[in-house]
């Protein structure tokens, strides 16, 4: 490695202890379909693995009981029928 080379992996908020977890996500802004067990696990895994390059910014779920809930800092934004509008609004 040359003295001028840099790491291929970008620095993220997950790299340093004590960093602000509310900082904007790094990676491709991603909407996750489903706020059940699989969607929740996916959001948590993506948050722990920034090398995937995906930053979950919201979940979509057709269950009205899940509206307004969150998985960590990632909110359930609405139903799948609103995908296009939510993607535009949240730049995903």
N, CA, C and O of each residue as an XYZ file, in Angstrom:
368
protein
N       0.841     -1.160      0.000
C       0.000      0.000      0.000
C       0.895      1.234      0.000
O       1.855      1.296      0.768
N       0.598      2.219     -0.850
C       1.423      3.417     -0.920
C       1.115      4.337      0.247
O       0.049      4.225      0.853
N       2.030      5.248      0.576
C       1.775      6.152      1.699
C       0.620      7.104      1.434
O       0.113      7.723      2.369
N       0.189      7.238      0.178
C      -0.896      8.151     -0.167
C      -2.233      7.452     -0.310
O      -3.244      8.109     -0.560
N      -2.266      6.148     -0.158
C      -3.529      5.440     -0.323
C      -4.379      5.621      0.929
O      -3.882      5.875      2.026
N      -5.664      5.481      0.716
C      -6.604      5.587      1.830
C      -7.407      4.311      1.925
O      -7.427      3.502      0.996
N      -8.049      4.142      3.018
C      -8.894      2.972      3.214
C     -10.046      3.002      2.226
O     -10.599      4.068      1.952
N     -10.411      1.860      1.693
C     -11.536      1.783      0.769
C     -12.860      1.933      1.500
O     -13.882      2.235      0.883
N     -12.848      1.726      2.796
C     -14.073      1.785      3.585
C     -14.256      3.200      4.115
O     -13.363      3.719      4.785
N     -15.411      3.850      3.828
C     -15.629      5.196      4.339
C     -15.861      5.193      5.845
O     -16.340      4.211      6.412
N     -15.516      6.301      6.476
C     -15.771      6.459      7.907
C     -17.267      6.649      8.111
O     -17.909      7.394      7.371
N     -17.813      5.985      9.100
C     -19.234      6.140      9.410
C     -19.394      6.412     10.881
O     -18.451      6.265     11.659
N     -20.606      6.813     11.266
C     -20.898      7.083     12.673
C     -20.745      5.830     13.522
O     -20.595      5.926     14.740
N     -20.779      4.659     12.900
C     -20.683      3.405     13.655
C     -19.238      3.065     14.000
O     -18.989      2.129     14.760
N     -18.280      3.814     13.449
C     -16.877      3.483     13.649
C     -16.339      3.918     15.007
O     -15.464      3.248     15.557
N     -16.829      5.000     15.553
C     -16.243      5.561     16.755
C     -17.218      5.509     17.915
O     -18.370      5.920     17.773
N     -16.779      5.014     19.049
C     -17.666      5.017     20.199
C     -17.992      6.449     20.588
O     -17.147      7.339     20.494
N     -19.227      6.659     21.026
C     -19.632      7.963     21.491
C     -20.032      8.923     20.381
O     -20.321     10.086     20.663
N     -20.059      8.478     19.125
C     -20.459      9.384     18.057
C     -21.971      9.501     18.052
O     -22.674      8.657     18.608
N     -22.456     10.538     17.429
C     -23.882     10.839     17.407
C     -24.598      9.894     16.445
O     -24.412      9.987     15.231
N     -25.404      8.999     16.972
C     -26.130      8.029     16.134
C     -27.262      8.694     15.361
O     -27.841      8.064     14.476
N     -27.600      9.956     15.668
C     -28.658     10.645     14.937
C     -28.100     11.351     13.702
O     -28.847     12.025     12.992
N     -26.814     11.210     13.439
C     -26.208     11.809     12.254
C     -26.858     11.213     11.010
O     -27.362     10.091     11.051
N     -26.849     11.962      9.899
C     -27.449     11.433      8.676
C     -26.817     10.093      8.289
O     -25.620      9.885      8.484
N     -27.626      9.196      7.745
C     -27.090      7.886      7.382
C     -26.103      7.991      6.234
O     -26.238      8.844      5.357
N     -25.093      7.100      6.251
C     -24.178      7.021      5.126
C     -24.571      5.789      4.330
O     -24.919      4.757      4.903
N     -24.516      5.896      3.032
C     -24.914      4.789      2.174
C     -26.177      5.142      1.412
O     -26.722      6.236      1.559
N     -26.629      4.218      0.608
C     -27.827      4.398     -0.205
C     -29.052      4.425      0.695
O     -29.320      3.465      1.417
N     -29.795      5.524      0.654
C     -31.003      5.665      1.478
C     -32.006      4.600      1.044
O     -32.381      4.532     -0.126
N     -32.435      3.773      1.991
C     -33.191      2.566      1.681
C     -34.472      2.472      2.484
O     -34.476      2.709      3.692
N     -35.563      2.125      1.811
C     -36.825      1.818      2.477
C     -36.933      0.301      2.567
O     -36.677     -0.404      1.591
N     -37.312     -0.196      3.733
C     -37.447     -1.633      3.960
C     -38.940     -1.961      3.973
O     -39.718     -1.325      4.684
N     -39.330     -2.961      3.179
C     -40.727     -3.377      3.124
C     -40.963     -4.447      4.178
O     -40.349     -5.514      4.156
N     -41.864     -4.139      5.098
C     -42.214     -5.059      6.177
C     -41.578     -4.629      7.484
O     -40.362     -4.460      7.572
N     -42.411     -4.454      8.498
C     -41.916     -4.048      9.815
C     -42.101     -5.171     10.831
O     -42.126     -4.934     12.039
N     -42.231     -6.394     10.327
C     -42.328     -7.560     11.207
C     -40.935     -8.022     11.603
O     -39.977     -7.250     11.564
N     -40.835     -9.276     11.980
C     -39.565     -9.821     12.464
C     -38.445     -9.719     11.425
O     -37.323     -9.341     11.763
N     -38.737    -10.051     10.166
C     -37.691    -10.028      9.133
C     -37.242     -8.602      8.830
O     -36.043     -8.344      8.723
N     -38.190     -7.669      8.689
C     -37.838     -6.280      8.418
C     -37.057     -5.661      9.562
O     -36.101     -4.917      9.342
N     -37.467     -5.969     10.781
C     -36.774     -5.467     11.965
C     -35.343     -6.000     12.010
O     -34.408     -5.245     12.276
N     -35.170     -7.289     11.753
C     -33.834     -7.889     11.750
C     -32.970     -7.270     10.652
O     -31.786     -7.011     10.866
N     -33.557     -7.034      9.483
C     -32.807     -6.442      8.378
C     -32.338     -5.034      8.737
O     -31.181     -4.691      8.494
N     -33.216     -4.219      9.309
C     -32.836     -2.860      9.698
C     -31.702     -2.895     10.718
O     -30.742     -2.133     10.603
N     -31.803     -3.758     11.695
C     -30.751     -3.851     12.712
C     -29.427     -4.327     12.104
O     -28.365     -3.795     12.425
N     -29.499     -5.331     11.226
C     -28.272     -5.834     10.598
C     -27.620     -4.781      9.707
O     -26.397     -4.636      9.714
N     -28.424     -4.047      8.943
C     -27.863     -3.005      8.081
C     -27.242     -1.881      8.917
O     -26.227     -1.304      8.526
N     -27.842     -1.576     10.049
C     -27.280     -0.561     10.936
C     -25.951     -0.977     11.531
O     -25.096     -0.133     11.802
N     -25.772     -2.270     11.735
C     -24.516     -2.787     12.307
C     -23.461     -3.066     11.254
O     -22.298     -3.290     11.587
N     -23.853     -3.054      9.977
C     -22.925     -3.436      8.915
C     -22.915     -2.369      7.821
O     -23.478     -2.585      6.748
N     -22.285     -1.224      8.077
C     -22.279     -0.151      7.083
C     -21.559     -0.524      5.786
O     -21.753      0.136      4.765
N     -20.734     -1.570      5.812
C     -20.037     -1.994      4.594
C     -20.998     -2.443      3.493
O     -20.611     -2.484      2.325
N     -22.250     -2.783      3.844
C     -23.228     -3.149      2.813
C     -23.571     -1.950      1.937
O     -24.012     -2.116      0.800
N     -23.370     -0.734      2.466
C     -23.654      0.470      1.688
C     -25.115      0.847      1.639
O     -25.507      1.667      0.808
N     -25.943      0.269      2.512
C     -27.369      0.592      2.562
C     -27.693      1.238      3.903
O     -27.281      0.748      4.954
N     -28.428      2.332      3.859
C     -28.802      3.051      5.075
C     -30.319      3.064      5.189
O     -30.978      3.869      4.531
N     -30.887      2.180      6.017
C     -32.342      2.162      6.150
C     -32.836      3.466      6.774
O     -32.375      3.872      7.841
N     -33.787      4.117      6.086
C     -34.313      5.380      6.585
C     -35.796      5.275      6.920
O     -36.380      6.215      7.461
N     -36.404      4.141      6.603
C     -37.807      3.954      6.919
C     -38.268      2.561      6.558
O     -37.658      1.869      5.743
N     -39.378      2.162      7.196
C     -40.007      0.880      6.901
C     -41.401      1.144      6.356
O     -42.028      2.149      6.692
N     -41.884      0.237      5.513
C     -43.248      0.286      5.005
C     -43.964     -0.961      5.481
O     -43.423     -2.064      5.400
N     -45.183     -0.791      5.980
C     -45.944     -1.944      6.437
C     -47.431     -1.627      6.330
O     -47.870     -0.527      6.665
N     -48.202     -2.609      5.858
C     -49.640     -2.427      5.678
C     -50.446     -2.575      6.969
O     -51.649     -2.315      6.973
N     -49.814     -2.980      8.045
C     -50.507     -3.143      9.325
C     -50.628     -1.775     10.001
O     -49.620     -1.206     10.418
N     -51.852     -1.240     10.115
C     -52.027      0.082     10.722
C     -51.529      0.153     12.169
O     -51.194      1.235     12.650
N     -51.477     -0.972     12.858
C     -50.997     -0.987     14.242
C     -49.507     -0.670     14.325
O     -49.022     -0.276     15.385
N     -48.768     -0.836     13.216
C     -47.326     -0.571     13.229
C     -46.997      0.872     12.837
O     -45.854      1.305     12.985
N     -47.984      1.616     12.341
C     -47.765      3.014     11.946
C     -47.313      3.822     13.155
O     -47.869      3.698     14.246
N     -46.297      4.649     12.942
C     -45.790      5.495     14.013
C     -44.767      4.823     14.919
O     -44.165      5.491     15.761
N     -44.558      3.532     14.769
C     -43.541      2.834     15.562
C     -42.176      3.002     14.899
O     -42.078      3.526     13.789
N     -41.143      2.564     15.572
C     -39.793      2.627     15.011
C     -39.001      1.404     15.394
O     -39.299      0.721     16.374
N     -37.993      1.147     14.605
C     -36.985      0.137     14.918
C     -35.709      0.938     15.137
O     -35.072      1.369     14.175
N     -35.338      1.138     16.380
C     -34.254      2.065     16.692
C     -34.690      3.450     16.270
O     -35.727      3.947     16.710
N     -33.897      4.071     15.416
C     -34.230      5.409     14.919
C     -34.931      5.365     13.563
O     -35.144      6.409     12.946
N     -35.294      4.166     13.091
C     -35.900      4.012     11.763
C     -37.414      3.868     11.922
O     -37.887      2.875     12.475
N     -38.177      4.857     11.440
C     -39.626      4.843     11.641
C     -40.382      4.005     10.607
O     -39.910      3.793      9.490
N     -41.566      3.534     11.008
C     -42.515      2.948     10.059
C     -43.229      4.142      9.439
O     -43.927      4.881     10.132
N     -43.056      4.330      8.135
C     -43.526      5.533      7.461
C     -44.941      5.429      6.921
O     -45.625      6.444      6.794
N     -45.396      4.222      6.601
C     -46.724      4.055      6.037
C     -46.850      2.738      5.319
O     -45.972      1.879      5.407
N     -47.968      2.580      4.594
C     -48.217      1.319      3.880
C     -47.477      1.249      2.543
O     -47.023      2.259      2.007
N     -47.375      0.035      2.030
C     -46.698     -0.210      0.761
C     -47.339      0.582     -0.379
O     -46.644      0.978     -1.314
N     -48.641      0.818     -0.318
C     -49.328      1.569     -1.369
C     -48.775      2.985     -1.521
O     -48.957      3.610     -2.565
N     -48.111      3.487     -0.503
C     -47.548      4.841     -0.539
C     -46.062      4.849     -0.887
O     -45.386      5.861     -0.701
N     -45.552      3.724     -1.393
C     -44.118      3.585     -1.677
C     -43.561      4.725     -2.522
O     -42.564      5.338     -2.142
N     -44.185      5.020     -3.656
C     -43.636      6.036     -4.557
C     -43.556      7.397     -3.880
O     -42.514      8.051     -3.923
N     -44.638      7.822     -3.262
C     -44.649      9.115     -2.592
C     -43.653      9.192     -1.442
O     -42.974     10.204     -1.267
N     -43.569      8.119     -0.661
C     -42.629      8.105      0.455
C     -41.180      8.094     -0.033
O     -40.316      8.736      0.563
N     -40.919      7.368     -1.110
C     -39.559      7.340     -1.664
C     -39.133      8.728     -2.138
O     -37.993      9.141     -1.926
N     -40.042      9.435     -2.773
C     -39.732     10.795     -3.243
C     -39.550     11.717     -2.036
O     -38.564     12.449     -1.958
N     -40.474     11.683     -1.120
C     -40.441     12.565      0.053
C     -39.184     12.366      0.893
O     -38.626     13.328      1.421
N     -38.744     11.127      1.015
C     -37.589     10.805      1.862
C     -36.307     10.602      1.067
O     -35.292     10.175      1.618
N     -36.349     10.906     -0.220
C     -35.174     10.793     -1.106
C     -34.526      9.412     -1.029
O     -33.309      9.283     -0.897
N     -35.358      8.400     -1.115
C     -34.861      7.017     -1.054
C     -34.883      6.392     -2.429
O     -34.502      5.232     -2.585
